[in-house]
Amino acid sequence: MNHIMIDLEMNQIERRQRGEYKLSSELIEIGAVKMDDHYQEIDRYQTYVFPDYGPMDARITELTGITDEMLEGAPSFMEAMDQFQAWIGRDETQFYSWSLSDIRQFQAEALFKQYNKSFIDRMASHWNDFQEEYSHLLGIEKKIKLDQAVSAADYEFAGAQHTALADAVNTAEILRLSKNPELFEKVMKPVLDLFRPTHQEATLLDMCPEFFASLLDQEQ
């Protein structure tokens, strides 16, 4: 079985509507890391996607570094999805992302643009919200940002944040760590101790909520 970590970048657009389907953002970049059954990396994938309803929103360009010029000549949504499907292949695969926003984007845009739904359904039926899984491993209910998860694991974020491939690569590293319970416990012990009850059944988080607020209050 393969495991594929996916990250997307989207451009904000004026809300479009076709029948009952609405679209408020468009895919502009796909990044993915393919891993084997032991979560070892075997391939990477990256492509820009040309938006039908550009140009780039200035705020998204500032956040991602993606410009209209960088998207020139990129495949359309349908072409990019066909190419991505070919890269994924026919092997049994589990898909992951940091939150469910990426699979929801695939679903919304595919419906709006009338793309072959079976591929999207295949991904959705095997999709894992790794942000939620990671919070569960830490024993917390709130979700944290990806860069905070990377820092908590004592990794240095590789590449530029808010670029699809770099985000996928870094999230894949955390996924790989989480699948090794002994190593995860060792690496994450300082963080795990924050959330574990002391003899008084209170965690450090309970005793110092303001100190840890910045870690927990935002979601990615």
Stockholm file with secondary structure:
# STOCKHOLM 1.0

chainA/1-220         MNHIMIDLEMNQIERRQRGEYKLSSELIEIGAVKMDDHYQEIDRYQTYVFPDYGPMDARITELTGITDEMLEGAPSFMEAMDQFQAWIGRDETQFYSWSLSDIRQFQAEALFKQYNKSFIDRMASHWNDFQEEYSHLLGIEKKIKLDQAVSAADYEFAGAQHTALADAVNTAEILRLSKNPELFEKVMKPVLDLFRPTHQEATLLDMCPEFFASLLDQEQ
#=GR chainA/1-220 SS CEEEEEEEEEEEEEEEEETTEEEEEEEEEEEEEEECTTCCEEEEEEEECCCTTCSCCHHHHHHHCCCHHHHTTCCCHHHHHHHHHHHHCSSCEEEEESSSHHHHHHHHHHHHHTCCHHHHHHHHHTEEEHHHHHHHHHTCSSCCCHHHHHHHTTCCCCSCTTCHHHHHHHHHHHHHHHTCHHHHHHHHHHHHHHHSCCTTSCCHHHHCHHHHHHHHSCCC
#=GC SS_cons         CEEEEEEEEEEEEEEEEETTEEEEEEEEEEEEEEECTTCCEEEEEEEECCCTTCSCCHHHHHHHCCCHHHHTTCCCHHHHHHHHHHHHCSSCEEEEESSSHHHHHHHHHHHHHTCCHHHHHHHHHTEEEHHHHHHHHHTCSSCCCHHHHHHHTTCCCCSCTTCHHHHHHHHHHHHHHHTCHHHHHHHHHHHHHHHSCCTTSCCHHHHCHHHHHHHHSCCC
//
